[in-house]
Amino acid sequence: MTSPRPQSPVTFGILNRRTLLGGVGAGAFMLLTAGCGLVNGGRGSDEAQALAQALTDRDVSGIEFDGATGSDAQEAFDRIVANVPDATWTVEVGEMGEITDDGNREATFTWTWTLPDVEDTWSYDTTVTMHSDGDENWQPVWSPTIIEPSLEDGEGLALTRTPAERGSIVGAEDKVIVAQRPVYRVGLDLSQIPEDQKESAARELAAVVDIDVDTYVDTVNGAGENQTVPAITLREDAYRELDSSATQSIPGFTAAPDTMALAPTSTFAVSTLGRVADVTAEDIEKSDGKLTAGDQIGQGGLQASFNDKMSGRNGMNINITPLNTDGTPKGATARTVFESDPTNGEDLHITLDPDLQEAAEKILEDVESPSAIVAIRPSDGHILALADGSGSQGYPTAAQGQYAPGSTFKVVTSLAMVRLGDTMDSNVNCSTTITVDGAQFGNAPGYSTDFIGDIPIKDALAHSCNTAFISQHDRVDQGALATAAHSLGLGQEYNLGIDAFSGSIPDEETGAAHAAALFGQGRTLVSPLSLATIMASVVAGHTVAPILVTDDDPSSTASPSEPLTEEEAKELRTGMREVVATGYMDNLQALEPDTAIGKTGTAEYGNDDPPKTHAWIIAAHEDLAISVFVEEGELGAVTGGPLALEFLQKAQK
């Protein structure tokens, strides 16, 4: 820092600079000032301080330089620092040297740089010559070395980044899911295209790679004449499938090999994982200098939620390089004056089993309606599959869908009945119809007359008698039903790193609306994930909190007011076993060992006559609980049953 100027001149207060230099001579002046503080106060120090502040502010246009105008110095300064965007610095005056016989005095400037996304600062000293005309005027002598001591005329500073390696996403059993995989960046090299062919080339390429033609044409028309304009980045297999004869006939066509963080396929758990993409101008603007063109960032899903963890920190170099007349680096050999090594990103460990996820997606690929399969391991709550069908068209049906659960919710009603003292052998009345508050309810078309009358609860579950559960509307109030739902995991707090819906149920409902709630209609909503969690809780004998990320990050929490007990769950398993042993899910008897349990569900929706129906299955076999959902299906057993069996069979292999 600059030493303070004397507050009140005593010995030399009546002497001006002309008197000191002219009257007693330079040598006598140095002798007089030694030890008196004037070396570090005045005599060019104020002007040095003003220059330091101007350099910090990036505006030296108001400084009077010796041998250069402020505007000339500003132009040179701007050229030197033009290629270090987003960097900031402070300049402070250190020591002031002695005044020489020719009226010069050297000032030491300390530069401290803060570079984007770099923890350490870059600091160094430069020397500035302060020149006096022998009178009161002191002026700095302009030189590039004011900014960096080794700079020469025609050179400037340039910032370059060394990209950090992005962390992978690793699934169950340490199987890598997302890793750097080969891609091709397809585009047009405009330097190779005659001006009158640029638009036609853009149209041809856009058509070949199936992107919006007009948008790409506009991008090409707005680019510089020597730019390469990217069109699309393709996985290696997708690039190989391009019509090579068509691409090679397009002038300026280019396909640069590269790598990107990708899942095994373009559809693999895409709504859960998200994706990695090149940063946009908006991303760069929001990053406070951490991102620049060419960087990549996580978009959506886990890639976005854990972007900071996985992206790491880029390395940063400051080089001195010759400049073109427009101020851009010439590309000649540069010398490095500051270097910061990259810090690679960390891997993210999640619970998805790549084989089960792929199997679920394969099973659903021909389902035209939105659909989902979710698999949870009850023993630890790990989500092993969170699959959306192709009919979902990218929407995260498995995690975020909100639908009426239909008859799968009879498991919840059964729990509420067990809490009133019932067992699965307790009888309930299954009538043909039942009327509550003026609304008449019946069973599904084709319901077997063999199970009309007083039947055990387990048979009412196995054959899905609506009226049997509706008949409990006076015994099981809405509050008890909601409490039972929460005990099985509905409505718990999910913290999975992705958006997910855990279900909802009204705490208060009366009359016909409450009657509808008892068999999964009305205002109760679930997602495929929340129903799989209910199924997992039944198997585990306690409320399961699903887990997706296994690193040191918060996961879902389950703290129902009335926790599920093993004794209660055992009764539910007895009833759900009957669904497989004698009921609508007898196809699951094909599994080995023959221990599967489950429940079908069909939920009406819309205003069609007859109404459309959602098809549901919840099932478990050994240590695997699943839900299967098809938005527009037939009965749960008809549409969902075969899908459930196929998935559980693949899980055994």
URMO-V221774 format. One record per residue. N is the residue number from 0. RES is the residue in one letter. SS is DSSP state (alpha for helix, beta for strand, coil for the rest). PSI is psi in whole degrees, -180 to 180 (* if undefined). Layout:
[[N & RES & SS & PSI] [N & RES & SS & PSI]]
This chain:
[[0 & M & coil & 154] [1 & T & coil & 133] [2 & S & coil & 146] [3 & P & coil & 145] [4 & R & coil & 149] [5 & P & coil & 137] [6 & Q & coil & -33] [7 & S & coil & 111] [8 & P & coil & 135] [9 & V & coil & -73] [10 & T & coil & -43] [11 & F & coil & 21] [12 & G & coil & -26] [13 & I & coil & -1] [14 & L & coil & 127] [15 & N & coil & 177] [16 & R & alpha & -37] [17 & R & alpha & -42] [18 & T & alpha & -44] [19 & L & alpha & -46] [20 & L & alpha & -40] [21 & G & alpha & -36] [22 & G & alpha & -37] [23 & V & coil & -8] [24 & G & alpha & 156] [25 & A & alpha & -43] [26 & G & alpha & -46] [27 & A & alpha & -35] [28 & F & alpha & -45] [29 & M & alpha & -36] [30 & L & alpha & -42] [31 & L & alpha & -39] [32 & T & alpha & -17] [33 & A & coil & 127] [34 & G & coil & 3] [35 & C & coil & 0] [36 & G & coil & -10] [37 & L & coil & -18] [38 & V & coil & -39] [39 & N & coil & 4] [40 & G & coil & 125] [41 & G & coil & -165] [42 & R & coil & 47] [43 & G & coil & -13] [44 & S & alpha & -36] [45 & D & alpha & -42] [46 & E & alpha & -36] [47 & A & alpha & -42] [48 & Q & alpha & -40] [49 & A & alpha & -39] [50 & L & alpha & -43] [51 & A & alpha & -43] [52 & Q & alpha & -38] [53 & A & alpha & -39] [54 & L & alpha & -40] [55 & T & alpha & -40] [56 & D & coil & -4] [57 & R & coil & 23] [58 & D & coil & 97] [59 & V & coil & 11] [60 & S & coil & -24] [61 & G & coil & 3] [62 & I & coil & 136] [63 & E & coil & 111] [64 & F & beta & 155] [65 & D & beta & 113] [66 & G & coil & 6] [67 & A & beta & 145] [68 & T & coil & 162] [69 & G & alpha & -37] [70 & S & alpha & -37] [71 & D & alpha & -44] [72 & A & alpha & -39] [73 & Q & alpha & -42] [74 & E & alpha & -44] [75 & A & alpha & -42] [76 & F & alpha & -46] [77 & D & alpha & -40] [78 & R & alpha & -41] [79 & I & alpha & -38] [80 & V & alpha & 5] [81 & A & coil & -28] [82 & N & beta & 24] [83 & V & coil & 61] [84 & P & coil & 149] [85 & D & coil & -1] [86 & A & coil & 148] [87 & T & beta & 159] [88 & W & beta & 160] [89 & T & beta & 147] [90 & V & beta & 128] [91 & E & beta & 146] [92 & V & beta & 128] [93 & G & beta & -119] [94 & E & beta & 149] [95 & M & beta & 125] [96 & G & beta & -178] [97 & E & beta & 155] [98 & I & beta & 128] [99 & T & coil & 173] [100 & D & coil & -30] [101 & D & coil & 14] [102 & G & coil & 23] [103 & N & beta & 155] [104 & R & beta & 131] [105 & E & beta & 134] [106 & A & beta & 137] [107 & T & beta & 124] [108 & F & beta & 131] [109 & T & beta & 118] [110 & W & beta & 134] [111 & T & beta & 115] [112 & W & beta & 143] [113 & T & beta & 118] [114 & L & coil & 145] [115 & P & coil & 130] [116 & D & coil & 25] [117 & V & coil & 127] [118 & E & coil & -45] [119 & D & coil & 147] [120 & T & coil & 160] [121 & W & beta & 122] [122 & S & beta & 142] [123 & Y & beta & 170] [124 & D & beta & 146] [125 & T & beta & 166] [126 & T & beta & 131] [127 & V & beta & 128] [128 & T & beta & 122] [129 & M & beta & 128] [130 & H & beta & 137] [131 & S & beta & 143] [132 & D & coil & 12] [133 & G & coil & -6] [134 & D & coil & -144] [135 & E & coil & -7] [136 & N & coil & 124] [137 & W & beta & 134] [138 & Q & beta & 141] [139 & P & beta & 146] [140 & V & beta & 120] [141 & W & coil & 137] [142 & S & coil & 145] [143 & P & alpha & -25] [144 & T & alpha & -10] [145 & I & alpha & -33] [146 & I & coil & -42] [147 & E & coil & 132] [148 & P & coil & -20] [149 & S & coil & 2] [150 & L & coil & 140] [151 & E & coil & 165] [152 & D & coil & 137] [153 & G & coil & 1] [154 & E & beta & 161] [155 & G & beta & 172] [156 & L & beta & 145] [157 & A & beta & 133] [158 & L & beta & 130] [159 & T & beta & 149] [160 & R & beta & 143] [161 & T & beta & 109] [162 & P & coil & 139] [163 & A & coil & 151] [164 & E & coil & 125] [165 & R & coil & 142] [166 & G & coil & 155] [167 & S & coil & 165] [168 & I & beta & 122] [169 & V & beta & 130] [170 & G & coil & -160] [171 & A & alpha & 145] [172 & E & alpha & 31] [173 & D & alpha & 31] [174 & K & coil & 124] [175 & V & beta & 127] [176 & I & beta & -56] [177 & V & beta & 123] [178 & A & beta & 172] [179 & Q & beta & 118] [180 & R & beta & 153] [181 & P & beta & 140] [182 & V & beta & 169] [183 & Y & beta & 129] [184 & R & beta & 105] [185 & V & beta & 136] [186 & G & beta & -161] [187 & L & beta & 133] [188 & D & beta & 102] [189 & L & alpha & -20] [190 & S & alpha & -16] [191 & Q & alpha & 8] [192 & I & coil & 127] [193 & P & coil & 146] [194 & E & alpha & -40] [195 & D & alpha & -3] [196 & Q & alpha & -1] [197 & K & alpha & -46] [198 & E & alpha & -42] [199 & S & alpha & -37] [200 & A & alpha & -41] [201 & A & alpha & -41] [202 & R & alpha & -42] [203 & E & alpha & -46] [204 & L & alpha & -43] [205 & A & alpha & -39] [206 & A & alpha & -41] [207 & V & alpha & -41] [208 & V & alpha & 3] [209 & D & coil & 55] [210 & I & coil & 168] [211 & D & coil & 121] [212 & V & alpha & -51] [213 & D & alpha & -39] [214 & T & alpha & -44] [215 & Y & alpha & -38] [216 & V & alpha & -44] [217 & D & alpha & -40] [218 & T & alpha & -44] [219 & V & alpha & -43] [220 & N & alpha & -27] [221 & G & coil & 0] [222 & A & coil & 160] [223 & G & coil & 160] [224 & E & coil & -23] [225 & N & coil & 12] [226 & Q & coil & 155] [227 & T & beta & 123] [228 & V & beta & 110] [229 & P & beta & 145] [230 & A & beta & -47] [231 & I & beta & 152] [232 & T & beta & 124] [233 & L & beta & 140] [234 & R & beta & 158] [235 & E & alpha & -44] [236 & D & alpha & -37] [237 & A & alpha & -37] [238 & Y & alpha & -40] [239 & R & alpha & -25] [240 & E & coil & -9] [241 & L & coil & 151] [242 & D & coil & 102] [243 & S & alpha & -34] [244 & S & alpha & -35] [245 & A & alpha & -43] [246 & T & alpha & -40] [247 & Q & alpha & -19] [248 & S & coil & -7] [249 & I & coil & 120] [250 & P & coil & 138] [251 & G & coil & 4] [252 & F & beta & 134] [253 & T & beta & 145] [254 & A & beta & 100] [255 & A & beta & 124] [256 & P & beta & 144] [257 & D & beta & -176] [258 & T & beta & 153] [259 & M & beta & 156] [260 & A & beta & 110] [261 & L & beta & 152] [262 & A & coil & 172] [263 & P & coil & -37] [264 & T & coil & 168] [265 & S & coil & -19] [266 & T & coil & -8] [267 & F & coil & 111] [268 & A & coil & 39] [269 & V & alpha & -38] [270 & S & alpha & -22] [271 & T & alpha & -48] [272 & L & alpha & -31] [273 & G & coil & -159] [274 & R & beta & 168] [275 & V & beta & 131] [276 & A & beta & 163] [277 & D & beta & 143] [278 & V & coil & 150] [279 & T & coil & 171] [280 & A & alpha & -35] [281 & E & alpha & -41] [282 & D & alpha & -45] [283 & I & alpha & -43] [284 & E & alpha & -36] [285 & K & alpha & -10] [286 & S & coil & -4] [287 & D & coil & 40] [288 & G & coil & -3] [289 & K & coil & -25] [290 & L & coil & 150] [291 & T & coil & 168] [292 & A & coil & 133] [293 & G & coil & -17] [294 & D & coil & 165] [295 & Q & beta & 155] [296 & I & beta & 150] [297 & G & beta & 136] [298 & Q & beta & 117] [299 & G & coil & 158] [300 & G & alpha & -151] [301 & L & alpha & -32] [302 & Q & alpha & -37] [303 & A & alpha & -43] [304 & S & alpha & -36] [305 & F & coil & 30] [306 & N & alpha & -45] [307 & D & alpha & -42] [308 & K & alpha & -42] [309 & M & alpha & -26] [310 & S & alpha & -25] [311 & G & coil & -157] [312 & R & beta & 125] [313 & N & coil & 149] [314 & G & beta & 156] [315 & M & beta & 125] [316 & N & beta & 143] [317 & I & beta & 120] [318 & N & beta & 154] [319 & I & beta & 125] [320 & T & beta & 149] [321 & P & beta & 147] [322 & L & beta & 146] [323 & N & coil & 173] [324 & T & coil & -26] [325 & D & coil & 5] [326 & G & coil & -4] [327 & T & coil & 151] [328 & P & beta & 141] [329 & K & coil & -18] [330 & G & coil & 4] [331 & A & coil & 173] [332 & T & coil & 128] [333 & A & coil & 155] [334 & R & beta & 136] [335 & T & beta & 130] [336 & V & beta & -14] [337 & F & beta & 139] [338 & E & beta & 131] [339 & S & beta & 122] [340 & D & coil & 150] [341 & P & coil & 152] [342 & T & beta & 113] [343 & N & coil & 152] [344 & G & coil & 163] [345 & E & coil & 151] [346 & D & coil & 150] [347 & L & beta & 125] [348 & H & beta & 124] [349 & I & beta & 175] [350 & T & coil & -12] [351 & L & coil & 135] [352 & D & coil & 114] [353 & P & alpha & -38] [354 & D & alpha & -43] [355 & L & alpha & -39] [356 & Q & alpha & -46] [357 & E & alpha & -39] [358 & A & alpha & -43] [359 & A & alpha & -44] [360 & E & alpha & -38] [361 & K & alpha & -41] [362 & I & alpha & -34] [363 & L & alpha & -2] [364 & E & coil & -22] [365 & D & coil & 4] [366 & V & coil & 116] [367 & E & coil & -32] [368 & S & coil & 156] [369 & P & coil & 140] [370 & S & beta & 170] [371 & A & beta & 152] [372 & I & beta & 129] [373 & V & beta & 136] [374 & A & beta & 131] [375 & I & beta & 140] [376 & R & beta & 111] [377 & P & coil & -32] [378 & S & coil & -28] [379 & D & coil & 0] [380 & G & coil & 6] [381 & H & beta & 130] [382 & I & beta & 115] [383 & L & beta & -25] [384 & A & beta & 138] [385 & L & beta & 77] [386 & A & beta & 133] [387 & D & beta & 139] [388 & G & coil & 164] [389 & S & alpha & -29] [390 & G & alpha & -15] [391 & S & alpha & -17] [392 & Q & coil & 45] [393 & G & coil & -12] [394 & Y & coil & 139] [395 & P & coil & 68] [396 & T & alpha & -43] [397 & A & alpha & -42] [398 & A & alpha & -33] [399 & Q & alpha & -7] [400 & G & coil & 147] [401 & Q & coil & 109] [402 & Y & beta & 157] [403 & A & coil & 138] [404 & P & coil & -13] [405 & G & alpha & -150] [406 & S & alpha & -10] [407 & T & alpha & -24] [408 & F & alpha & -9] [409 & K & alpha & -20] [410 & V & alpha & -40] [411 & V & alpha & -45] [412 & T & alpha & -39] [413 & S & alpha & -40] [414 & L & alpha & -42] [415 & A & alpha & -36] [416 & M & alpha & -39] [417 & V & alpha & -37] [418 & R & coil & -13] [419 & L & coil & 4] [420 & G & coil & -2] [421 & D & coil & 158] [422 & T & coil & 176] [423 & M & coil & -14] [424 & D & coil & -5] [425 & S & coil & 143] [426 & N & beta & 145] [427 & V & beta & 160] [428 & N & beta & 120] [429 & C & beta & 100] [430 & S & coil & 166] [431 & T & coil & -44] [432 & T & beta & 166] [433 & I & beta & 142] [434 & T & beta & 130] [435 & V & beta & 122] [436 & D & coil & 39] [437 & G & coil & -6] [438 & A & beta & 130] [439 & Q & beta & 134] [440 & F & beta & 149] [441 & G & beta & -174] [442 & N & coil & 171] [443 & A & coil & 149] [444 & P & coil & 137] [445 & G & coil & 7] [446 & Y & coil & 136] [447 & S & coil & 130] [448 & T & alpha & -14] [449 & D & alpha & -17] [450 & F & alpha & 34] [451 & I & coil & 141] [452 & G & beta & -160] [453 & D & beta & 117] [454 & I & beta & 157] [455 & P & beta & 152] [456 & I & alpha & -38] [457 & K & alpha & -33] [458 & D & alpha & -34] [459 & A & alpha & -36] [460 & L & alpha & -47] [461 & A & alpha & -36] [462 & H & coil & 4] [463 & S & coil & 59] [464 & C & coil & 111] [465 & N & alpha & -47] [466 & T & alpha & -30] [467 & A & alpha & -41] [468 & F & alpha & -34] [469 & I & alpha & -31] [470 & S & coil & -14] [471 & Q & coil & 10] [472 & H & coil & -28] [473 & D & coil & -24] [474 & R & coil & -42] [475 & V & coil & 101] [476 & D & coil & 173] [477 & Q & alpha & -37] [478 & G & alpha & -42] [479 & A & alpha & -38] [480 & L & alpha & -44] [481 & A & alpha & -40] [482 & T & alpha & -42] [483 & A & alpha & -40] [484 & A & alpha & -43] [485 & H & alpha & -36] [486 & S & alpha & -30] [487 & L & coil & 1] [488 & G & coil & -3] [489 & L & coil & 134] [490 & G & coil & 9] [491 & Q & coil & 168] [492 & E & beta & 116] [493 & Y & coil & 135] [494 & N & coil & 79] [495 & L & coil & -5] [496 & G & coil & -4] [497 & I & coil & 161] [498 & D & coil & 134] [499 & A & coil & 149] [500 & F & coil & 122] [501 & S & coil & 4] [502 & G & coil & 161] [503 & S & beta & 148] [504 & I & coil & 134] [505 & P & coil & 141] [506 & D & coil & -24] [507 & E & coil & 133] [508 & E & coil & 140] [509 & T & coil & 169] [510 & G & alpha & -137] [511 & A & alpha & -34] [512 & A & alpha & -40] [513 & H & alpha & -40] [514 & A & alpha & -42] [515 & A & alpha & -37] [516 & A & alpha & -29] [517 & L & coil & -21] [518 & F & coil & 28] [519 & G & coil & 19] [520 & Q & coil & -170] [521 & G & coil & -144] [522 & R & coil & 0] [523 & T & coil & 134] [524 & L & beta & 144] [525 & V & beta & 164] [526 & S & coil & 162] [527 & P & alpha & -36] [528 & L & alpha & -44] [529 & S & alpha & -34] [530 & L & alpha & -36] [531 & A & alpha & -34] [532 & T & alpha & -41] [533 & I & alpha & -44] [534 & M & alpha & -41] [535 & A & alpha & -37] [536 & S & alpha & -40] [537 & V & alpha & -43] [538 & V & alpha & -43] [539 & A & alpha & -25] [540 & G & coil & 14] [541 & H & coil & 167] [542 & T & coil & 120] [543 & V & coil & 133] [544 & A & coil & 113] [545 & P & coil & 146] [546 & I & beta & 135] [547 & L & coil & -38] [548 & V & beta & 129] [549 & T & coil & -1] [550 & D & coil & -177] [551 & D & coil & 66] [552 & D & coil & 152] [553 & P & coil & 144] [554 & S & coil & -176] [555 & S & coil & 153] [556 & T & beta & 138] [557 & A & coil & 111] [558 & S & coil & 65] [559 & P & coil & 153] [560 & S & coil & -28] [561 & E & coil & 91] [562 & P & coil & 148] [563 & L & coil & 138] [564 & T & coil & 161] [565 & E & alpha & -37] [566 & E & alpha & -42] [567 & E & alpha & -45] [568 & A & alpha & -35] [569 & K & alpha & -41] [570 & E & alpha & -43] [571 & L & alpha & -41] [572 & R & alpha & -36] [573 & T & alpha & -46] [574 & G & alpha & -39] [575 & M & alpha & -24] [576 & R & alpha & -35] [577 & E & alpha & -30] [578 & V & alpha & -36] [579 & V & alpha & -40] [580 & A & alpha & -41] [581 & T & coil & -4] [582 & G & coil & -150] [583 & Y & coil & -11] [584 & M & coil & 34] [585 & D & alpha & -14] [586 & N & alpha & -23] [587 & L & alpha & -5] [588 & Q & alpha & -14] [589 & A & alpha & -14] [590 & L & coil & 149] [591 & E & coil & 127] [592 & P & coil & 165] [593 & D & coil & 75] [594 & T & coil & 9] [595 & A & coil & 149] [596 & I & beta & 163] [597 & G & beta & -175] [598 & K & beta & 138] [599 & T & beta & 163] [600 & G & beta & 138] [601 & T & beta & 126] [602 & A & beta & 126] [603 & E & beta & 148] [604 & Y & beta & 161] [605 & G & coil & -176] [606 & N & coil & 12] [607 & D & coil & 161] [608 & D & coil & 108] [609 & P & coil & 158] [610 & P & coil & 154] [611 & K & beta & 161] [612 & T & beta & 142] [613 & H & beta & 143] [614 & A & beta & 126] [615 & W & beta & 148] [616 & I & beta & 132] [617 & I & beta & 138] [618 & A & beta & 162] [619 & A & beta & 143] [620 & H & coil & 121] [621 & E & coil & -129] [622 & D & coil & 48] [623 & L & coil & 122] [624 & A & beta & 137] [625 & I & beta & 159] [626 & S & beta & 144] [627 & V & beta & 134] [628 & F & beta & 136] [629 & V & beta & 121] [630 & E & beta & -45] [631 & E & beta & 97] [632 & G & beta & -170] [633 & E & coil & -148] [634 & L & coil & 151] [635 & G & alpha & -43] [636 & A & alpha & -34] [637 & V & alpha & -49] [638 & T & alpha & -47] [639 & G & alpha & -28] [640 & G & alpha & -51] [641 & P & alpha & -36] [642 & L & alpha & -41] [643 & A & alpha & -45] [644 & L & alpha & -45] [645 & E & alpha & -43] [646 & F & alpha & -45] [647 & L & alpha & -32] [648 & Q & alpha & -41] [649 & K & alpha & -32] [650 & A & alpha & -23] [651 & Q & alpha & -18] [652 & K & coil & *]]
